[in-house]
């Protein structure tokens, strides 16, 4: 049995701009990484990014609604329409869950079109330190 400390999530870390050439590069990178790592037994989930949904919610508050929507559209284009869609092609049986961002409100973030206003809301189960779940559950 694998030691608990070897359980991992894999983040696909990309940044903007979300132009066609960049998105093609993202598709190729996701395809390569998933094919390389998907049989590893200690990978527990795929994550589109690390804290970018939170950053989007936080840093776009001072923008106009039009500017905010542009950033949200690019975020979804990159992490949902490209990274998640590519992952779903490679792993059609969803052997591991995909979360668009970590932290995230999970299903609630998806209901909010993957751009929650407050993506680490404890109402939806986001603990202060998500790794505490594993320490509690598996000890």
C-alpha angles and dihedrals in degrees: 000000000000120000112252092240090066094063107110144177117216117224121201099215114200134145135203155311098079098204123147096262092049093047091052088053089050091051091051093047094048091047092050096046096045093048090047097047109025096095093052106113097214098060105104102177145357119238126195094214146338114258096329093124088053091047091049091052093046104040098042097055092096094050126095115264090253093053091045091053091051091056092045091050091052091047091053092043090055104038104026108026094038115020098033094039091051091048091051090054092052097040104030092165092058094231088181131024120258121217117190092221140002115254098034141146088241111209091012091056088051089052088053089055092262094293107092119185089227107021099180097052112155090213087076094048103267105148120206089251112023092198088067086074091064094045091052098039100046105037 
